[in-house]
Amino acid sequence: MAQDTTASKHFNVIVRDISGDLNNDNIDDRVTLAMDSSDYRQTMTLQVFLSQHDKQLKPVISSTQASHHIRSLQIEDGLLKIESELGEGYIIFDFKYQKGSFELIKVLKISHDGDFDFAAIKNTIFTVTEINFITGVKYHKQIFGNGSKTIVTKEKIGKTKPLIKLQNFKFSDIDKY
């Protein structure tokens, strides 16, 4: 089934524009993040274009669920990595193009306890959570600021089937992770 390629005509300011190979055909694809200049508080549109063999870009996704909290987009090792801000940290979503769509395969969340101050870093607790939806494993690591103590837990959460698709993904659901 084809993914939704309908785009709003109001998203006229490109905020991010990256290129890289997403579908392992050795041809650069393109991802854009755009906002509506008439209302900066609204959600943004995330669009993915895959290159065809004739090097033309074909739109395959247009999602208006993107948040203005997206800090960066990257294409790395065939994955679309979307980094979003949290109150005390950030979260990175890894989407992989497979079976004709982009599916969420991993989430990496890094945060601290809110008392982050370089002068008092030894009292800060950093938390790293990594969820792999393909293997069904969640790692949770707490690192105490001075590095004197690290607590790591591994939890089987079960494989996610079907994997969450990018066009259905809501950045507003960030607290689930």
N, C-alpha and C positions, 0 to 999 in steps of 0.2 A: 504494500500500500504506500502510495506517495505521501510525503509529508506536506503539511500546510505551507504554501508559498505565498500566501496573501500578505501583502505589506500595507501598512497605513501610509497614506500620502502625506501625513503631517510630520513624519520623522525625517527632518531635513538637515540636521546637523550631525555630521559624522564625528563621533567621540573617539572611537578606536577603529583601526583598519589594519588588519594583519594578513600576511600570506604565509603559506607553508603547505606541505603535502599531508592532507588528511585521509586520503583513501588509498595510499600506497601505490600510486600510479606514476610516481616521479615527476608529476606536474603540479606546480603550486596552485593551491586553492585559496579562497579568500573568505575572511570573516569580518563583518562590520558590526559596530554597535552605534546606534544613532538615537538622537533624542529629538523631541518636538520643541522647536524654538519658541513656540507660543506658550508652553507650560513646562518649565524645567522640573517641576515636582512630579510629573507623570512618569510612568514606567518607560523604559527604553525598548527599542526593537533590536533584536540580535538576528543577523542574517548570515547564512552560510551559503557560499557559492562553490560548487565543485567544478573543476576544470574538466572539459571533455577532451577527447583525443585531438580535436581540431583546435585546442587551446582556448575555446570559448568558455566563459563561465556560465554555469547553469544554476539558478537559485534552487536550493533544495529545502531550506528551512527559513521561516520568518516567524520569530516568536516575539510577541509583545509582552512577555512575562519578565523580561530582563529588568533588573533593578538599577537605580542610579548609584547603588553602593558597589558596583563592579569596579574594581581597581585596575585590573589588567586582563588581557586575553593573550594567550600564547599557544602556538602550535609546536609541540615537542614530541618527537618520536611517534608521529602519527596521531597524537592525542590533542584534542582541544581542551586547554586548561583555562578555566574561568576562575579568577580570584576575586573574592568579594570581602568587603569589610565587615567586621563584627565590632561590637562595642569595645572589647578589650583584646583585639587580635584580628585574625583573618581566617578564611576558609577557601580551599581550592577544590573545585569540582573537575574531575577528569572524565571527558566524554570520548568514546571511541566510535568511529564509523564502522559499523558491521551490520550485516543483514539489511542493508539499504537505509539505515537510519543511525542517528547518533544516540548512543546509550551511555548512561551514567555507570561507570565501572568502579570509580574510587572517589572518596572524599577525604581530604586532609584538613583538619581544623587545629589551629594553634591559637591559644589564648593564655591570658595570665589572670591572676586573681584580683586585678583592679588596683593594686597598690604599687604598680610599676613606677619606679623612680630610680634613676641611675645611682643616686646616692644610697638608696635602700634596696638595691637589687638582691642582696643576700636574703631579704625577707620575702621576696616575690616567689610565687609558685607558678611555674609554666605548665600548661596542660597541652599535650599533643594527642589528638584522637585521629586514627586512620581507620576507615571502613573500606573493605574490599568487597564489593557486591557480587563479584564472580566467585570468589572462594568462600564468601560468607563468614569472614573473620573480621573482628573489630579489635584493634589495639588501643589501649589507653595508657598514656605515660604521663606521670607527674614528675617534674624536675624542680627541685628546690633551687632557688636563685644562685646560691654559691656552689652548686654542683655536688654538695655533700651527700645528697640522697636522691635516688631515682626509684620510683615505683612503677613497674610495668605490669599490666594485666592484659590477658588475651581472652576474648570471648567469642564463642561460636554463635553467630546470629542467624545462620542459615542463608543459603544462596537466595538472592532476589530474582524471582522469575515472575513475569518478564522484567527485564531491566527497565529502569525509568528512561523514557525517551526525552531528548532535549526539547522537542516542541511541546511536551506536556509538563516539563519541569517548571516549578514556580519558585523563584528566588525568595519569595516571601515566606516559604516553608523552611527557611534556613535553620530554624531552631530544632528541627527534627534530627539534625545531625550533631 
